[in-house]
Amino acid sequence: MPLETFKTSEPLTLGVELELQLVSRTDLDLVHASPDLLELLDKRGFPGNVVPEITESMIEISTGIHHDADTLLTQLRAMRDALVSAGERLNVGVCGGGTHPFQNWSERRIFPKPRFKEVSQLYGYLAKQFTIFGQHIHIGCESGDQAM
């Protein structure tokens, strides 16, 4: 399978993607809250992009493209505030980083999106075990060679 064409961008621009856990504020276990949280954030407006992830216990947020760290930090703070506010309405905590320490993978539900259902059919239970919450920092580069 050939590699995708490298997507060029303005050098040294910045962007962030975060995969976040949705947890019960009562027992800190993962909860199936992404459909409700996404709907609430859609109604209120969100200062970035927010999309579902493979299970209903996670979401992914991403910033716009920034030319300096200060504007990126300002957007990340606004995103955090919007997530915390929406989470409080649903009694859901939002956190990230690595993996959840005690969740039971068999309790995860696949988010009802065609791509996620396809991945789940292809990989079976492994799709439910894919509860890894990463952080991606993107730095703009003019070419693949420059990126390397």
C-alpha positions as CSV (number, residue, x, y, z in Angstrom):
1,M,0.0,0.0,0.0
2,P,1.5,3.4,-1.0
3,L,2.0,6.1,1.5
4,E,-0.3,9.1,1.5
5,T,1.1,12.3,-0.1
6,F,2.8,14.5,2.5
7,K,0.6,17.4,3.5
8,T,2.7,20.5,3.5
9,S,2.1,23.4,5.9
10,E,3.6,26.7,6.8
11,P,6.9,26.1,8.6
12,L,6.9,26.1,12.4
13,T,3.1,26.5,12.8
14,L,1.6,24.7,15.8
15,G,-1.5,22.6,16.4
16,V,-2.5,20.1,19.2
17,E,-4.8,17.0,19.2
18,L,-5.8,15.4,22.5
19,E,-7.6,12.1,23.0
20,L,-9.5,12.4,26.2
21,Q,-11.1,10.1,28.7
22,L,-14.7,10.6,29.9
23,V,-15.0,9.5,33.5
24,S,-17.7,9.3,36.1
25,R,-17.1,12.1,38.7
26,T,-18.4,9.6,41.3
27,D,-16.1,6.5,40.9
28,L,-13.6,7.8,38.2
29,D,-14.4,4.8,35.9
30,L,-14.9,5.4,32.1
31,V,-18.5,6.3,31.2
32,H,-20.3,6.1,27.9
33,A,-20.9,9.8,27.7
34,S,-19.5,11.0,24.3
35,P,-22.8,11.2,22.5
36,D,-24.3,13.4,25.2
37,L,-21.2,15.5,25.6
38,L,-20.7,16.0,21.8
39,E,-24.4,17.1,21.5
40,L,-24.0,19.6,24.4
41,L,-20.8,21.0,23.0
42,D,-22.3,21.3,19.5
43,K,-25.3,23.3,20.9
44,R,-23.0,25.6,22.9
45,G,-20.3,26.0,20.4
46,F,-16.7,24.8,21.0
47,P,-13.6,26.9,20.5
48,G,-11.9,24.2,18.5
49,N,-12.8,20.9,16.9
50,V,-14.3,18.0,18.9
51,V,-15.1,14.6,17.4
52,P,-15.9,11.1,18.7
53,E,-13.3,8.5,19.1
54,I,-13.7,4.7,18.7
55,T,-15.5,4.1,22.0
56,E,-18.2,6.2,23.7
57,S,-15.9,6.7,26.6
58,M,-13.5,9.0,24.7
59,I,-13.4,12.1,22.5
60,E,-10.7,13.8,20.5
61,I,-10.2,17.6,20.5
62,S,-8.0,19.6,18.2
63,T,-6.9,23.2,18.0
64,G,-6.6,25.4,14.9
65,I,-3.3,26.2,13.3
66,H,-1.3,28.8,15.3
67,H,1.8,30.9,14.6
68,D,2.9,31.2,18.2
69,A,2.5,29.3,21.5
70,D,0.6,32.1,23.2
71,T,-2.4,31.9,20.9
72,L,-2.3,28.1,21.0
73,L,-2.3,28.2,24.8
74,T,-5.2,30.7,24.8
75,Q,-7.3,28.4,22.6
76,L,-6.4,25.3,24.7
77,R,-7.6,27.1,27.9
78,A,-10.9,28.0,26.2
79,M,-11.3,24.4,25.1
80,R,-10.6,23.2,28.6
81,D,-13.1,25.6,30.1
82,A,-15.8,24.5,27.7
83,L,-15.1,20.8,28.3
84,V,-15.2,21.3,32.1
85,S,-18.4,23.3,32.0
86,A,-20.2,20.7,29.7
87,G,-18.8,17.8,31.8
88,E,-20.2,19.4,35.0
89,R,-23.7,19.5,33.5
90,L,-23.4,15.7,32.8
91,N,-21.5,14.8,36.0
92,V,-18.6,13.7,33.7
93,G,-14.9,14.4,34.3
94,V,-12.6,14.9,31.3
95,C,-9.0,13.8,31.5
96,G,-6.2,12.5,29.4
97,G,-2.9,10.8,29.4
98,G,-1.9,7.3,28.6
99,T,-4.4,4.6,29.6
100,H,-7.1,4.4,32.2
101,P,-5.8,2.5,35.3
102,F,-8.7,0.2,36.0
103,Q,-11.4,0.3,33.3
104,N,-12.8,-3.0,32.0
105,W,-12.4,-3.1,28.2
106,S,-15.3,-5.5,27.7
107,E,-17.7,-2.7,29.0
108,R,-16.7,-0.3,26.3
109,R,-19.2,0.5,23.6
110,I,-18.1,1.4,20.0
111,F,-19.3,4.8,18.9
112,P,-22.0,4.4,16.2
113,K,-20.0,5.8,13.3
114,P,-19.6,3.6,10.2
115,R,-15.8,3.8,10.2
116,F,-15.6,2.7,13.9
117,K,-18.1,-0.1,13.3
118,E,-16.0,-1.3,10.4
119,V,-12.8,-1.2,12.6
120,S,-14.7,-3.1,15.3
121,Q,-15.8,-5.8,12.9
122,L,-12.3,-6.1,11.5
123,Y,-10.5,-6.2,14.8
124,G,-13.1,-7.6,17.2
125,Y,-12.4,-7.2,20.9
126,L,-9.1,-5.4,20.2
127,A,-11.1,-2.3,19.1
128,K,-12.6,-2.1,22.6
129,Q,-9.2,-2.5,24.2
130,F,-7.9,0.5,22.2
131,T,-8.5,2.9,25.0
132,I,-5.2,4.8,24.7
133,F,-5.4,8.6,25.3
134,G,-2.6,10.3,23.4
135,Q,-1.4,13.8,22.8
136,H,-0.2,15.0,19.4
137,I,1.7,18.2,18.8
138,H,1.9,19.1,15.2
139,I,4.7,21.3,13.9
140,G,4.3,22.7,10.3
141,C,6.9,21.6,7.7
142,E,7.2,22.4,4.0
143,S,8.1,18.9,2.9
144,G,8.4,15.3,4.1
145,D,12.2,15.6,3.9
146,Q,12.2,18.6,6.1
147,A,9.9,16.8,8.6
148,M,12.3,13.9,8.8
